[in-house]
């Protein structure tokens, strides 16, 4: 079970901010709360990480994941995966239907 949760957590780092914001809409978290979360997610830049012969790479806008080590990190993760059982159930049913048609 730990391995599965670990893989979900790694995959969570690649979730686009827009998808996370859609989840907030899904759970009817709107208005000031959504605006605050959007500012927290979307107004971040990754600092320059590479220095070659004194020249630094440019900072880059962060388009996915959430800041690690924050209080909202686990909350956003739980909001994101909360309905995963529905997705799995639908995929299993749909896959079963496809297999029974052959």
SEVEX-645500 format. One record per atom (N, C-alpha, C): residue number from 1; residue in one letter; x, y negated, z negated. Coordinates in pm, whole numbers. Each point is the difference from the previous one (the first is absolute). Layout:
BEGIN
<marba nr="NUM" rest="a" east="X" north="Y" up="Z"/>
...
end
This chain:
BEGIN
<marba nr="1" rest="x" east="82" north="119" up="0"/>
<marba nr="1" rest="x" east="-82" north="-119" up="0"/>
<marba nr="1" rest="x" east="87" north="-126" up="0"/>
<marba nr="2" rest="x" east="112" north="4" up="-74"/>
<marba nr="2" rest="x" east="90" north="-116" up="-3"/>
<marba nr="2" rest="x" east="53" north="-32" up="139"/>
<marba nr="3" rest="x" east="29" north="104" up="77"/>
<marba nr="3" rest="x" east="51" north="-22" up="136"/>
<marba nr="3" rest="x" east="-102" north="-71" up="87"/>
<marba nr="4" rest="x" east="-125" north="39" up="-13"/>
<marba nr="4" rest="x" east="-106" north="-64" up="80"/>
<marba nr="4" rest="x" east="-12" north="-146" up="-39"/>
<marba nr="5" rest="x" east="-4" north="-29" up="-130"/>
<marba nr="5" rest="x" east="-11" north="-138" up="-46"/>
<marba nr="5" rest="x" east="120" north="-81" up="43"/>
<marba nr="6" rest="x" east="118" north="60" up="-4"/>
<marba nr="6" rest="x" east="121" north="-69" up="44"/>
<marba nr="6" rest="x" east="-7" north="-36" up="148"/>
<marba nr="7" rest="x" east="-50" north="92" up="82"/>
<marba nr="7" rest="x" east="-13" north="-28" up="143"/>
<marba nr="7" rest="x" east="-103" north="-110" up="27"/>
<marba nr="8" rest="x" east="-111" north="1" up="-75"/>
<marba nr="8" rest="x" east="-99" north="-107" up="12"/>
<marba nr="8" rest="x" east="65" north="-134" up="-35"/>
<marba nr="9" rest="x" east="77" north="0" up="-107"/>
<marba nr="9" rest="x" east="64" north="-123" up="-44"/>
<marba nr="9" rest="x" east="97" north="-52" up="104"/>
<marba nr="10" rest="x" east="77" north="89" up="62"/>
<marba nr="10" rest="x" east="93" north="-42" up="106"/>
<marba nr="10" rest="x" east="-76" north="-55" up="120"/>
<marba nr="11" rest="x" east="-107" north="69" up="37"/>
<marba nr="11" rest="x" east="-80" north="-45" up="114"/>
<marba nr="11" rest="x" east="-66" north="-134" up="-30"/>
<marba nr="12" rest="x" east="-34" north="-23" up="-126"/>
<marba nr="12" rest="x" east="-64" north="-124" up="-40"/>
<marba nr="12" rest="x" east="88" north="-121" up="32"/>
<marba nr="13" rest="x" east="130" north="18" up="-1"/>
<marba nr="13" rest="x" east="93" north="-109" up="32"/>
<marba nr="13" rest="x" east="-15" north="-48" up="143"/>
<marba nr="14" rest="x" east="-60" north="79" up="86"/>
<marba nr="14" rest="x" east="-13" north="-36" up="141"/>
<marba nr="14" rest="x" east="-140" north="-48" up="37"/>
<marba nr="15" rest="x" east="-91" north="-5" up="-96"/>
<marba nr="15" rest="x" east="-137" north="-42" up="28"/>
<marba nr="15" rest="x" east="-2" north="-150" up="32"/>
<marba nr="16" rest="x" east="-52" north="-37" up="117"/>
<marba nr="16" rest="x" east="-7" north="-142" up="35"/>
<marba nr="16" rest="x" east="-86" north="-80" up="-98"/>
<marba nr="17" rest="x" east="40" north="-122" up="-25"/>
<marba nr="17" rest="x" east="-75" north="-86" up="-93"/>
<marba nr="17" rest="x" east="-146" north="-14" up="40"/>
<marba nr="18" rest="x" east="-25" north="-11" up="130"/>
<marba nr="18" rest="x" east="-139" north="-17" up="46"/>
<marba nr="18" rest="x" east="-86" north="119" up="-42"/>
<marba nr="19" rest="x" east="56" north="118" up="3"/>
<marba nr="19" rest="x" east="-77" north="119" up="-41"/>
<marba nr="19" rest="x" east="-32" north="-5" up="-150"/>
<marba nr="20" rest="x" east="96" north="-46" up="-79"/>
<marba nr="20" rest="x" east="-25" north="-14" up="-143"/>
<marba nr="20" rest="x" east="-108" north="-105" up="-27"/>
<marba nr="21" rest="x" east="3" north="-109" up="77"/>
<marba nr="21" rest="x" east="-101" north="-104" up="-18"/>
<marba nr="21" rest="x" east="-139" north="50" up="42"/>
<marba nr="22" rest="x" east="-5" north="86" up="100"/>
<marba nr="22" rest="x" east="-128" north="60" up="38"/>
<marba nr="22" rest="x" east="-55" north="88" up="-112"/>
<marba nr="23" rest="x" east="88" north="67" up="-72"/>
<marba nr="23" rest="x" east="-44" north="80" up="-115"/>
<marba nr="23" rest="x" east="-63" north="-89" up="-106"/>
<marba nr="24" rest="x" east="58" north="-119" up="-20"/>
<marba nr="24" rest="x" east="-58" north="-93" up="-97"/>
<marba nr="24" rest="x" east="-142" north="-39" up="44"/>
<marba nr="25" rest="x" east="-16" north="-24" up="129"/>
<marba nr="25" rest="x" east="-135" north="-29" up="53"/>
<marba nr="25" rest="x" east="-94" north="118" up="-25"/>
<marba nr="26" rest="x" east="50" north="119" up="24"/>
<marba nr="26" rest="x" east="-81" north="121" up="-19"/>
<marba nr="26" rest="x" east="-54" north="9" up="-144"/>
<marba nr="27" rest="x" east="84" north="-36" up="-95"/>
<marba nr="27" rest="x" east="-40" north="5" up="-141"/>
<marba nr="27" rest="x" east="-62" north="-132" up="-48"/>
<marba nr="28" rest="x" east="-29" north="-88" up="95"/>
<marba nr="28" rest="x" east="-65" north="-129" up="-26"/>
<marba nr="28" rest="x" east="82" north="-89" up="-93"/>
<marba nr="29" rest="x" east="130" north="8" up="10"/>
<marba nr="29" rest="x" east="88" north="-92" up="-72"/>
<marba nr="29" rest="x" east="31" north="-114" up="94"/>
<marba nr="30" rest="x" east="-73" north="-110" up="-17"/>
<marba nr="30" rest="x" east="11" north="-111" up="94"/>
<marba nr="30" rest="x" east="20" north="-130" up="-75"/>
<marba nr="31" rest="x" east="-1" north="-111" up="73"/>
<marba nr="31" rest="x" east="14" north="-131" up="-60"/>
<marba nr="31" rest="x" east="140" north="-26" up="-51"/>
<marba nr="32" rest="x" east="8" north="-57" up="-119"/>
<marba nr="32" rest="x" east="129" north="-38" up="-57"/>
<marba nr="32" rest="x" east="91" north="120" up="-24"/>
<marba nr="33" rest="x" east="-59" north="112" up="-40"/>
<marba nr="33" rest="x" east="81" north="120" up="-25"/>
<marba nr="33" rest="x" east="68" north="44" up="130"/>
<marba nr="34" rest="x" east="-77" north="11" up="107"/>
<marba nr="34" rest="x" east="58" north="43" up="127"/>
<marba nr="34" rest="x" east="102" north="-102" up="50"/>
<marba nr="35" rest="x" east="-30" north="-129" up="-13"/>
<marba nr="35" rest="x" east="94" north="-104" up="42"/>
<marba nr="35" rest="x" east="132" north="12" up="-77"/>
<marba nr="36" rest="x" east="-10" north="26" up="-130"/>
<marba nr="36" rest="x" east="121" north="12" up="-82"/>
<marba nr="36" rest="x" east="82" north="123" up="41"/>
<marba nr="37" rest="x" east="-68" north="113" up="18"/>
<marba nr="37" rest="x" east="70" north="123" up="42"/>
<marba nr="37" rest="x" east="62" north="-20" up="138"/>
<marba nr="38" rest="x" east="-72" north="-66" up="90"/>
<marba nr="38" rest="x" east="52" north="-24" up="134"/>
<marba nr="38" rest="x" east="127" north="-86" up="-6"/>
<marba nr="39" rest="x" east="-1" north="-103" up="-81"/>
<marba nr="39" rest="x" east="119" north="-84" up="-15"/>
<marba nr="39" rest="x" east="115" north="80" up="-61"/>
<marba nr="40" rest="x" east="-32" north="86" up="-95"/>
<marba nr="40" rest="x" east="102" north="83" up="-66"/>
<marba nr="40" rest="x" east="60" north="101" up="98"/>
<marba nr="41" rest="x" east="-83" north="56" up="88"/>
<marba nr="41" rest="x" east="48" north="98" up="96"/>
<marba nr="41" rest="x" east="70" north="-63" up="120"/>
<marba nr="42" rest="x" east="-65" north="-98" up="58"/>
<marba nr="42" rest="x" east="36" north="-45" up="134"/>
<marba nr="42" rest="x" east="103" north="-112" up="7"/>
<marba nr="43" rest="x" east="26" north="-68" up="-107"/>
<marba nr="43" rest="x" east="94" north="-111" up="4"/>
<marba nr="43" rest="x" east="137" north="40" up="-53"/>
<marba nr="44" rest="x" east="47" north="116" up="42"/>
<marba nr="44" rest="x" east="130" north="49" up="-50"/>
<marba nr="44" rest="x" east="98" north="16" up="116"/>
<marba nr="45" rest="x" east="125" north="-19" up="-33"/>
<marba nr="45" rest="x" east="106" north="22" up="98"/>
<marba nr="45" rest="x" east="107" north="88" up="-63"/>
<marba nr="46" rest="x" east="58" north="85" up="83"/>
<marba nr="46" rest="x" east="111" north="82" up="-45"/>
<marba nr="46" rest="x" east="126" north="-83" up="17"/>
<marba nr="47" rest="x" east="77" north="-16" up="-106"/>
<marba nr="47" rest="x" east="121" north="-82" up="12"/>
<marba nr="47" rest="x" east="100" north="61" up="96"/>
<marba nr="48" rest="x" east="90" north="-84" up="45"/>
<marba nr="48" rest="x" east="106" north="47" up="89"/>
<marba nr="48" rest="x" east="75" north="114" up="-68"/>
<marba nr="49" rest="x" east="19" north="109" up="73"/>
<marba nr="49" rest="x" east="57" north="120" up="-62"/>
<marba nr="49" rest="x" east="138" north="34" up="54"/>
<marba nr="50" rest="x" east="38" north="-54" up="115"/>
<marba nr="50" rest="x" east="125" north="40" up="62"/>
<marba nr="50" rest="x" east="89" north="-124" up="19"/>
<marba nr="51" rest="x" east="126" north="15" up="-38"/>
<marba nr="51" rest="x" east="98" north="-106" up="22"/>
<marba nr="51" rest="x" east="114" north="60" up="81"/>
<marba nr="52" rest="x" east="27" north="-58" up="118"/>
<marba nr="52" rest="x" east="107" north="46" up="87"/>
<marba nr="52" rest="x" east="90" north="-120" up="30"/>
<marba nr="53" rest="x" east="122" north="10" up="-43"/>
<marba nr="53" rest="x" east="99" north="-107" up="19"/>
<marba nr="53" rest="x" east="-54" north="-135" up="-44"/>
<marba nr="54" rest="x" east="-69" north="-1" up="-113"/>
<marba nr="54" rest="x" east="-52" north="-123" up="-56"/>
<marba nr="54" rest="x" east="-135" north="-44" up="53"/>
<marba nr="55" rest="x" east="-50" north="64" up="104"/>
<marba nr="55" rest="x" east="-131" north="-34" up="55"/>
<marba nr="55" rest="x" east="-107" north="89" up="-62"/>
<marba nr="56" rest="x" east="-106" north="-64" up="-52"/>
<marba nr="56" rest="x" east="-110" north="74" up="-62"/>
<marba nr="56" rest="x" east="-110" north="26" up="101"/>
<marba nr="57" rest="x" east="-64" north="116" up="-15"/>
<marba nr="57" rest="x" east="-118" north="27" up="82"/>
<marba nr="57" rest="x" east="-114" north="-89" up="-49"/>
<marba nr="58" rest="x" east="-92" north="-29" up="88"/>
<marba nr="58" rest="x" east="-113" north="-86" up="-36"/>
<marba nr="58" rest="x" east="-96" north="76" up="-90"/>
<marba nr="59" rest="x" east="-71" north="-74" up="-85"/>
<marba nr="59" rest="x" east="-103" north="64" up="-80"/>
<marba nr="59" rest="x" east="-116" north="39" up="92"/>
<marba nr="60" rest="x" east="-74" north="101" up="-42"/>
<marba nr="60" rest="x" east="-109" north="50" up="84"/>
<marba nr="60" rest="x" east="-129" north="1" up="-80"/>
<marba nr="61" rest="x" east="-110" north="-29" up="68"/>
<marba nr="61" rest="x" east="-130" north="4" up="-64"/>
<marba nr="61" rest="x" east="-37" north="145" up="-32"/>
<marba nr="62" rest="x" east="-49" north="23" up="-120"/>
<marba nr="62" rest="x" east="-42" north="134" up="-43"/>
<marba nr="62" rest="x" east="-145" north="18" up="42"/>
<marba nr="63" rest="x" east="-27" north="105" up="80"/>
<marba nr="63" rest="x" east="-135" north="21" up="54"/>
<marba nr="63" rest="x" east="-71" north="121" up="-58"/>
<marba nr="64" rest="x" east="67" north="74" up="-87"/>
<marba nr="64" rest="x" east="-64" north="119" up="-56"/>
<marba nr="64" rest="x" east="50" north="26" up="-142"/>
<marba nr="65" rest="x" east="-74" north="86" up="-69"/>
<marba nr="65" rest="x" east="37" north="36" up="-137"/>
<marba nr="65" rest="x" east="-34" north="-110" up="-99"/>
<marba nr="66" rest="x" east="29" north="28" up="-126"/>
<marba nr="66" rest="x" east="-22" north="-98" up="-107"/>
<marba nr="66" rest="x" east="129" north="-15" up="-79"/>
<marba nr="67" rest="x" east="18" north="-114" up="-68"/>
<marba nr="67" rest="x" east="121" north="-16" up="-82"/>
<marba nr="67" rest="x" east="7" north="107" up="-108"/>
<marba nr="68" rest="x" east="111" north="67" up="-8"/>
<marba nr="68" rest="x" east="17" north="108" up="-98"/>
<marba nr="68" rest="x" east="28" north="-59" up="-139"/>
<marba nr="69" rest="x" east="-46" north="73" up="-100"/>
<marba nr="69" rest="x" east="24" north="-42" up="-137"/>
<marba nr="69" rest="x" east="-98" north="-103" up="-51"/>
<marba nr="70" rest="x" east="-106" north="-26" up="76"/>
<marba nr="70" rest="x" east="-100" north="-95" up="-43"/>
<marba nr="70" rest="x" east="-120" north="73" up="-59"/>
<marba nr="71" rest="x" east="-81" north="-69" up="-74"/>
<marba nr="71" rest="x" east="-119" north="59" up="-59"/>
<marba nr="71" rest="x" east="-100" north="41" up="109"/>
<marba nr="72" rest="x" east="-4" north="-76" up="108"/>
<marba nr="72" rest="x" east="-97" north="29" up="105"/>
<marba nr="72" rest="x" east="41" north="116" up="91"/>
<marba nr="73" rest="x" east="125" north="39" up="-2"/>
<marba nr="73" rest="x" east="46" north="110" up="86"/>
<marba nr="73" rest="x" east="-83" north="127" up="-23"/>
<marba nr="74" rest="x" east="-10" north="52" up="-123"/>
<marba nr="74" rest="x" east="-80" north="122" up="-19"/>
<marba nr="74" rest="x" east="-149" north="-22" up="25"/>
<marba nr="75" rest="x" east="-50" north="-118" up="-31"/>
<marba nr="75" rest="x" east="-141" north="-29" up="24"/>
<marba nr="75" rest="x" east="-32" north="3" up="149"/>
<marba nr="76" rest="x" east="84" north="-64" up="81"/>
<marba nr="76" rest="x" east="-20" north="0" up="145"/>
<marba nr="76" rest="x" east="10" north="143" up="55"/>
<marba nr="77" rest="x" east="93" north="78" up="-53"/>
<marba nr="77" rest="x" east="14" north="140" up="43"/>
<marba nr="77" rest="x" east="-128" north="78" up="-28"/>
<marba nr="78" rest="x" east="-55" north="-17" up="-121"/>
<marba nr="78" rest="x" east="-123" north="72" up="-35"/>
<marba nr="78" rest="x" east="-118" north="-46" up="84"/>
<marba nr="79" rest="x" east="-11" north="-130" up="26"/>
<marba nr="79" rest="x" east="-107" north="-49" up="87"/>
<marba nr="79" rest="x" east="14" north="59" up="140"/>
<marba nr="80" rest="x" east="124" north="12" up="45"/>
<marba nr="80" rest="x" east="23" north="50" up="136"/>
<marba nr="80" rest="x" east="-36" north="148" up="14"/>
<marba nr="81" rest="x" east="35" north="81" up="-99"/>
<marba nr="81" rest="x" east="-23" north="145" up="13"/>
<marba nr="81" rest="x" east="-129" north="46" up="-65"/>
<marba nr="82" rest="x" east="-77" north="-90" up="-60"/>
<marba nr="82" rest="x" east="-119" north="38" up="-74"/>
<marba nr="82" rest="x" east="-98" north="83" up="81"/>
<marba nr="83" rest="x" east="-14" north="-28" up="128"/>
<marba nr="83" rest="x" east="-97" north="75" up="81"/>
<marba nr="83" rest="x" east="66" north="103" up="92"/>
<marba nr="84" rest="x" east="121" north="40" up="-34"/>
<marba nr="84" rest="x" east="72" north="95" up="86"/>
<marba nr="84" rest="x" east="-72" north="135" up="9"/>
<marba nr="85" rest="x" east="-71" north="37" up="-105"/>
<marba nr="85" rest="x" east="-72" north="128" up="3"/>
<marba nr="85" rest="x" east="-105" north="0" up="111"/>
<marba nr="86" rest="x" east="-57" north="-117" up="28"/>
<marba nr="86" rest="x" east="-99" north="-9" up="109"/>
<marba nr="86" rest="x" east="66" north="22" up="135"/>
<marba nr="87" rest="x" east="117" north="-57" up="18"/>
<marba nr="87" rest="x" east="73" north="16" up="126"/>
<marba nr="87" rest="x" east="39" north="146" up="19"/>
<marba nr="88" rest="x" east="51" north="61" up="-104"/>
<marba nr="88" rest="x" east="41" north="141" up="9"/>
<marba nr="88" rest="x" east="-121" north="88" up="30"/>
<marba nr="89" rest="x" east="-111" north="-24" up="-70"/>
<marba nr="89" rest="x" east="-121" north="79" up="21"/>
<marba nr="89" rest="x" east="-50" north="-13" up="143"/>
<marba nr="90" rest="x" east="-4" north="-124" up="51"/>
<marba nr="90" rest="x" east="-45" north="-21" up="137"/>
<marba nr="90" rest="x" east="93" north="69" up="100"/>
<marba nr="91" rest="x" east="129" north="-10" up="-22"/>
<marba nr="91" rest="x" east="95" north="65" up="90"/>
<marba nr="91" rest="x" east="-15" north="152" up="-3"/>
<marba nr="92" rest="x" east="-23" north="56" up="-117"/>
<marba nr="92" rest="x" east="-18" north="145" up="-10"/>
<marba nr="92" rest="x" east="-128" north="43" up="71"/>
<marba nr="93" rest="x" east="-109" north="-75" up="-22"/>
<marba nr="93" rest="x" east="-127" north="35" up="66"/>
<marba nr="93" rest="x" east="12" north="-14" up="150"/>
<marba nr="94" rest="x" east="60" north="-110" up="45"/>
<marba nr="94" rest="x" east="15" north="-25" up="143"/>
<marba nr="94" rest="x" east="89" north="107" up="63"/>
<marba nr="95" rest="x" east="110" north="33" up="-69"/>
<marba nr="95" rest="x" east="90" north="105" up="50"/>
<marba nr="95" rest="x" east="-69" north="134" up="6"/>
<marba nr="96" rest="x" east="-83" north="31" up="-100"/>
<marba nr="96" rest="x" east="-75" north="125" up="-1"/>
<marba nr="96" rest="x" east="-98" north="3" up="117"/>
<marba nr="97" rest="x" east="-67" north="-112" up="25"/>
<marba nr="97" rest="x" east="-95" north="-6" up="111"/>
<marba nr="97" rest="x" east="73" north="21" up="134"/>
<marba nr="98" rest="x" east="117" north="-60" up="13"/>
<marba nr="98" rest="x" east="76" north="18" up="124"/>
<marba nr="98" rest="x" east="42" north="145" up="18"/>
<marba nr="99" rest="x" east="42" north="65" up="-111"/>
<marba nr="99" rest="x" east="44" north="139" up="12"/>
<marba nr="99" rest="x" east="-115" north="94" up="32"/>
<marba nr="100" rest="x" east="-120" north="-31" up="-48"/>
<marba nr="100" rest="x" east="-114" north="90" up="24"/>
<marba nr="100" rest="x" east="-56" north="-16" up="141"/>
<marba nr="101" rest="x" east="38" north="-104" up="70"/>
<marba nr="101" rest="x" east="-51" north="-20" up="136"/>
<marba nr="101" rest="x" east="78" north="80" up="104"/>
<marba nr="102" rest="x" east="110" north="58" up="-37"/>
<marba nr="102" rest="x" east="80" north="74" up="99"/>
<marba nr="102" rest="x" east="-27" north="148" up="-6"/>
end
